[in-house]
Amino acid sequence: MSGTAQFNHASRRVNVPSCRLTTAAGGYLDIKGDWDGSSSSWTANMVVNGVPASSVLEGHWKKHVQGSVSGGIDLRGGRDGVTHVAGLARLQGGMLTGLPVLDRLALFCGSSRFRNLPLHEASAQFSYQESAWHISNILVESENLVRVEGWLEIGKGGR
């Protein structure tokens, strides 16, 4: 890990112009940010590259999604918490395995090749606004097998 932080006592500001966290696999997370002590407002910008999906995903998803994650995220907040989240995520070298939807697809198509689905492309944009996740420009493609495009919203309580 390496980074720089700057503090200006007169303006009560903390600025982090660069901070890099690296993984054993060679991936990294670059973080930049700013905090204003007078208003307690803050901003952060993160860039992720080559981080194993298992490091980012939770629970059972870790065993069903393989590959490395890249993308970026912008965050803003203040005294009341996070006020803005927006970003883009990509899965590189992706593979989906052991998902019930893949089993159903394999059964429907009469082919076991859908049970382990190598992903040629997987990406989405996301934002969090008014207590809801908005995921757009979703693209998941296994070359010459299946392509899914769309959007979804996840509201309070997972609705």
C-alpha positions, 0 to 999 in steps of 0.5 A: 500500500502506498499513498499521500495525505495532506492536511490544511489546519487553517481550512480544516481540510484533508486531501488524499491525492493518491492512495494505492492498495494492491492485491497479491494477484497484481490488481489494485484499488486507487483512491482519491478523496477530500474531506472538509472539516467545516461542513463534514462533506467528503468526496471519494473517487476509486478506480479498481483494476484486476481485483479478484471477484471473490474479493468483492462479492459476498456470500454464495456469489463468491463460488458462482462468479470467477474473474477479475473486476475493473471499474470506477466509483464516485462517492459523496457524503456528509454528516448524514452519510452517503449522498451519492454513489455512481460508477461502472463495473466490468468483469474480465475473464469471467465465468458463471458456474453453479447458478440455478438459472444456468441449470434451467437454461441448460435443461431448456436448450438440451445442452450442458455447455450452459452450466459453466458459462464463460463470459466474453463481456460483462459490465454495468453502470450503477448508482444509488439514489433515494434509497434505491440501487439503479443498475443500467446498461447491463451487458452479459455475453457468452460469445455465440451462446447467450447475450443479456442486456437490460437494467434493474432497480433494487429498492428498500428491503430488496424490492 
